[in-house]
Amino acid sequence: MNRNKVLAFAMGPVLSAALGIISLPILAWFFKPEDIGRNNIFQTAVSLAMLILVLGLDQAYVREYHESKNRDALFKSCYLPAIFALLCIIGATSPFAEELAEILYGERKGHWYLLTLLGIAFALTSRFLSLILRMQERGLAYSMSQLLPKLMLVLTLVFYVLAEIDFNYDKLLLANLVAMGSVVAVFGWNSRTEWAAALKATIDPNELKQLLKFGIPLIAAGAAYWALRATSTVALRIFSDFAELGIYAMSMSFAGLANIFQIVFSTVWMPTVYKWFANDGDSFLRVQTVTRLVLAGVCCILAFVGSFTWLVTFVLPDAYAKVQYILVACMIQPLLYTVSETTVVSLNIARKTSYMVWIALSALFVNALLSVALTPLFGAAGAAAGNALAFFAF
C-alpha cells in the first residue's frame, strides 16, 4: 500500500478524532456523568453483540479475500449468517425489553433496550460493508464513512444546544443512533455495486463450512477479548455507581485519541501482511521490523500524553477532575492492542486462531482479579489501573 493510500486511510481517524475533541466537552457540560456512564454501557453492549453475531466471519472475509475466486459469493457467505443470528437475538430477547433495560441501564425503560438492538443492527451492517472498501484499498471512501458518524453526532449535539432541549439519556441515545445510521447509509452507497452483485451470488456450502471453521474459534477469542476490555466497565457497574462509570467513560473517550494510531495501523496492516504472505511466504523479518517500530511509537505517545494531561481540566467541568489522573492508564489499552496486532499475525497466517482464546483468557483473569480488588476501593482509578495492567499481560 503506497503513501497516498495510507494517507487516505489515515484521514478518517484523524478528522474523527478532531470532531471527537469538539463533542467531548459538549457531552461533559450538558449531560450528567450518570448519562455518560449509561452511554458507556450502550457501547459495551453493542460491542459484545457485534463480536458474537459476526461469528468471526468479518476476519474470515479479510483472510480469504485475496485468495478467493468469487468475492461476491464470499461476502454473501460472511454476511448472511450474521444477519440470521441477529434476527434470532431480536426475536428471543424483545419480549424481555424492560427487564434487560434495567440490567443494562438501571431503569425499566424497554425502549432503551429496543433502541440498543437497532444500534446493533446498524453496527453489524456497517462492519461488513466497510470491509469491501477496506479490502479494495479505497481509503478516501473508507475515511469519509468513518468521519460522518462523528460529524453527525456533533451536529446533533449542537442542535440540542441551540434548541435548548432537556438533556437526558434519551437524547444521547438518539444522537448515537443518528450517527450510526448515517454511516450505514454512506457505506451502502459507496459499496452499492459490490453488495448488489453479492445478492445475486450463490453460496458454496463447502466454502461456508471453511469460513465458519476459521471464524468460530474467533468468537471465543473475541468474547474473551471483549471481557478483557469490558471488565472495568462491568466492575464499575457492580461495585460503584454511574457517576464513577461516567468519569471512567469520559477518560476512555479522551484516550480514544490513541485509536487514531491503532485504527490507521490495523486498517492498513492486516490487508498488507496477508498480501505479503500470499505473494511471499518468507515475510517474518518484515513483521519483526514493524513490531519494533510500532512499540517505539507507543512509548513516544504515552510519554507525550503523560506530560500534558493537566490540559483536560480547561475543557471539562469539575465533576470530571479525576480524568487527568487516569487518562494515561486508559490510553494503554488501544496502544498495546496495536502492538499485539503485529505479534498475532503468525497465528492468523497459520489459521491457529484457537490459540487466541487462551491468550485473551489469561489477560482476562488478570483484569478480573485486579478489578474486583481495586474498583471497590478506588472507583474509576482502580478500574483504569486494573485494565492497564491486564493489557500488559495481553
NORZI-V385194 format. One line per field, one symbol per residue. phi: phi as a letter, one per 40 degrees, with the letter a starting at -180 (. if undefined). psi: psi as a letter, one per 40 degrees, with the letter a starting at -180 (. if undefined). burial: + if it has 9 or more other C-alpha atoms within 8 Angstrom, else -. A space follows every 50 residues. Layout:
phi: ???
psi: ???
burial: ???
This chain:
phi: .cccccccccdcdccccccccccccccccbbcdccccccccdcccccccc ccccfgccccccccdcbccbccccccccccdcccccccccccbdcbdccc ccccbgacbdccccccccccccccccdcccccccccfccccccccccdcc cccccccccdcccfcccacdccccccccccccccccdcccbccccccccc cbccdccccccccccddccccccccdcdccdccccccccbbccccccccc cccccddccdccccccccccdccccdccbacbbcccccccdccccccccc cccccccbccccccbbcccbccdccbccdcccdccccccccccccccccc fcccccccccccccdccccccccccccbgccccccccccccccc
psi: hidddddddddddddddddddddddddddeiidddddddddddddddddd dddefeeddddddedeeiegddddddddddddddddddddddddefdddd ddddeeiggddddddddddddddddddddddddddefgdddddddddddd ddddddddddddefihhiddddddddddddddddddddddfdddddddde ihhhdddddddddddddddddddddddddeddddddddeaiddddddddd dddddedeeddddddddddddddddddddhegeddddddddddddddddd ddddddeededdeeeiidefdeddeeddddedddddddddddeeddddde ffeddddddddddddddddddddddddebdddddddddddddd.
burial: ----+++++++++++++-+++++++++++-++++++++++++-+++++++ ++++++++-++++-+------++++++++-+++-++---+------++++ ++-+---+++-++++++++++++++++++++++++--+++++++++++++ ++++-++--+------+++--++-++++++++++-+++--+--++-++-- +-+---++--++-++++++++++++++++++++-+++--+++++++++++ ++++++-+++++++++++-+++++++++----+---+--++--++--+-- -+--+---+--++--++--+++++-++++++++++++++++++-+-+++- --++-+++++++++-+++-+++-+++-++++++++++++++--+
